[in-house]
Amino acid sequence: PGFNKDPFQSKMAQKSKFLQWIDYRVRVTIQDSRMFVGTFIAFDKHLNLVLADTEEYRRVKAKKAGEADKEMKRALGLIILRGENIVSITAEAPPNLQGKKEGAGGPGKATAVNRASVPINQPQIQQPGVGGVAKGMGQMSQSTMMPTQKSMIQPVSGQLPGPGNMPQAPTMLPPNQK
């Protein structure tokens, strides 16, 4: 009665549960007992995971009987984990909202520059002691984008050149035929 046997419905329920963990710091254990700790970025229908800023942890058995096992750590960065190999997923920490603003950029996050954050027609207030943007860097002036008389499209007078009036296209001959 309370059990849903429809596999499509269970996949959809699984997807909605995974969506709530996006941007969380998670610990993923795979079949060979390695653990990956990273920021959960994305997943797909096969439950393959994309993790950013990932670190891999694995246990290395001691060479001598009296020594303790060592845990090795290495930084991996951005990785994709195949869903077939995943044994467990555990939330380590919630998303880091401190310092992030709406539309703030970062690794892998594309944002438009000077669109919503600063109105174009509003004058910029320059802080004292700051010389402004270096030449060739930063913002263009408003006059740069204004059309000039030279760049205006002029109407074509007369007719288009016919087949006999077309300029000859440059040709290249093989090196042995000059």
N, C-alpha and C positions, 0 to 999 in steps of 0.2 A: 504494500500500500504506500509507504513513504519512500520506497526505493525506486529511483528512476533508472530504467534499463536502456534508455536511448543514449547511444554513445555521443551523438552530436550535442545533446544537452549537457552531458558531463564535461565535454571539451570546452563548451562556452562558459560553464561555471568555473572551470579551471583557469581560463583566460582572464575572467574578471577578478579572480583571486590574485593572479600574478600581477595584474595592472596596479594593484594597491602597493606593490613592493618596488615599483619603478623609482629610481634615484636613491633607494636605500643601500646601505653598505651591507652586503650579504656574505655568508660563508657557504660555499658549495663543496660538498664532498662527492668525489667520483669513485668508480668501482675499484680502482687500484689504491684506494685509501689516501690519495692526495687531497689536499684542501686548498681552495682558492678563495681569497677574500678580496672583494672588489665592489665597485659601484654598479648596481644592476641597471643597465641601460635599456635593454630590449629583449624580446623573446619572439618565437614564431610558433606555428601550429605543431611543430615537432618538439616543442619545448627546448629548442636550442637556445642558449643564453648568451648575451653579449655583456661582458663586464669590463669596466674601465678602471684604470689605476689598480690593477690586480697584482696581488702577491701570492706566490705559490708556497705552501708549507707541506713538507713531506718528512716522514720519519726514516732515519737511516739506522739500521741495526748496528750495534757495537761490534767491532772486530774481535774484541776479547770478551770472555764470558763475564768478567767482573764489572765491566763498564756499562754505563747506562746508555740507552738509545739517544741519538741526537736528532733534534728537529732542525732541518735545513729550510732556509727561507730565501726566495729570490723574487725580484721584481720583474713582472711580465708586461705590465701596461694594459693595452686593449686586447682582449681575447674573445674567442667564440668557443663555448663549450657545447659539445654535441649532447642533445637531450637524452639519447640512448645510454650514455655513460653516467648520468647524474644519479646519485643515490639519495642525497638530501640537500635541502636549501634552508638556511637559518638566517634570520635577520640579525645583523650585528649592531647597526646604528641607524637611526632615522636619517632622512635627507638633511644635508647641511644647508639650511635656509639662511643662516647668518651670513651676511655679506652679499647674498644674491638678491638682485632686484628683478622686477619684471622686465624681460627683454635684455637682461645682462648676458654678455657673451662669455665664452669659455671654450675649453677644448671640445671640439665637436659640435658646438652650438653656434649656428650662423645667425647673425642679427644685422638688420639694416643700420647703416651709419647715418646719423643726423636726420632721421625720419620723425619718429614720435617724441624723442627726448628733447629736442630743441626746435622751436618754431623757426622757420627760415627767415621770415621778415623781422624778427625781433633782434634788435642790436645786441651784440655781445659786449659784456662789461669786462674790460681788461683789468686784471688784478695789478696793483702797483708792484713794480720791480720785475715784472715778467715782460720780456721783450716781444712776445707773440710767437707765432709759428714760424719756423725756419723756412726760407724760400724753397719752393718745390715740395713742401710737405704740408699736409693738413688741408684746410678749406680753400676753395677758390673764391674769388670775389664775384659779386653779382654781375659785374660788367663783363666778365669772361664768358658768360653763357648767353649774353645778349647778341642777337644777330646784327651784323654790320651790312653796309651797303654792298660791299664786295661779295659777301657770301650769299646775297639774295639770289634766288634763281631767276635768271633772265629768260624772257620768252624767246623761242627759237624763231628766227626770221628766215624765210625762204624754205626750201625743201630739204629733206634729208638727202645725204649723198647716195647716188645710185651705185649699182654694181661696178661701173667703170671708174667711179670717183673714190672708191674705198682705198685707204692706204694699204700698202703691201705689208703683210705680217712678216716679222723678222724670221729668218730660217737659219738653222744650224746645219752645216755639212759635217759629215764624218771627218776625222782628222786627216785621213789619206786623200780627201777630195777638196782641196782648197782652191 
